[in-house]
Amino acid sequence: LYAKNRVYYLLDKDIDNPDQRIAQDVNSFTSYSLRLIVTLLDNTINLVAMSVILYTIEPQLFFVIIAYTFVGTVVTACIGGRLVPLNFERLKYEADFRYSLVRMREHAESIAFYRGESVEVRNLRARLGHVLDRQKDIIGTERNLECFTSLYRYLMWV
């Protein structure tokens, strides 16, 4: 699709490094898809096997555990739902930062000639700041998610 109908040429010039973003997206998509399929298959097998065993032992407990699982899943999705847009923004900011580094290297002669180091460094620091801010947000959200899932897992023992 990238080469069809000259899309590569007609892309909005505000999009930095579309080729690198496409490569990263393909890598992320394939690795995430594989992990998702393996996890879903593994958990489905475990769910069916344990559900049959639990239902034959105590049907009421089976329905209590289904409700417990549903509540945990909903809260986890609410807390962890922020991770998708945060990771998307992180990838965008990282690509922008790399683009600035490459651009500075490609235009090193003119930057040095016009003594534009301070402007370039200020630009790099701003873009790196965006990357670090987004990473802090991701770490905070992952911390909250891990705290909830750990507490919720221990609540089962109470």
Buried (B, 14 or more C-beta within 10 A) or exposed (E): EEEEEEEEEEEEEEEBBBEBBEEBEEEEEEEEEEEEEEEEEEEEEEEEEEEEEBBEEEEEEBEEBEEEEEEBEEBBEEBBEBBEEBBEBBBBBBBBBBBBBEBBEEBEEEBEEEEBEEEBEEBBEEBBEBBEEBBEBBEEBBEEBEEBBEEBEEEEEE
